[in-house]
Amino acid sequence: MCHVPLSDPQFFRFLTYIDETVAAEVQAAGCPYCGGALHQANYPRKPRGCPRAFRVEYSTRLSFCCHQCRRRTTSRSVRFLGRRVWLGWVVVLGSTRVGERTPAASALCEALSIPWRTLARWRRWWREGFAQSAVWQVLGARFLPPVAVVRLPAGLLERIPGQGQAPLLALLTWLWPLTVTAPEGR
């Protein structure tokens, strides 16, 4: 199972770099509604689970506003999992620890101040909400034998090839569609 050291600055900077790269591509493509130019219109976030050293760079969600139709366009993100206040990697890794009152699970919960009931709610989302999503229908079809819904997200992380943080990064990238609302007509 992958593990994110809370003191690894390269991991957190790499997630920021990915988000900035994707945001630049979205801005260059123009408004998905009318084709107008997109101007930066980031909005503030107060993400939970963010190490103190990275709170400043994680305090905004990259977003844009069209200069013609004034509609907002937000790029996909590996740092944020939609509108959730907890960082995406925290939701993923925290959800793998639900029901385990092991020292490692307790240490993660204590280090990030995650209540056990929050972990249970995330676990329920993986089994019910996520399991019914179009993202899971596509993602789940990639694995044979299939990953059991009751094993989400741990079952996914175990099946993604790679060492260290690579499986987590792959999963966060696969969850991209959940981080934004698609514009109508596209």
Secondary structure, 3 states (H helix, E strand, C coil): CCCCCCCCHHHHHHHHHHHHHHHHHHHHHCCCCCCCCEEECCEECCCECCCHHHCCCCCEECEEEECCCCCEEECCCCCECCCCCEEHHHHHHHHCCCCCCCHHHHHHHHHHCCCHHHHHHHHHHHHCCHHHCHHHHHHHCCCCCCCCHHHCCHHHHHHCCCCCCHHHHHHHHHCHHHHCCCCCCC
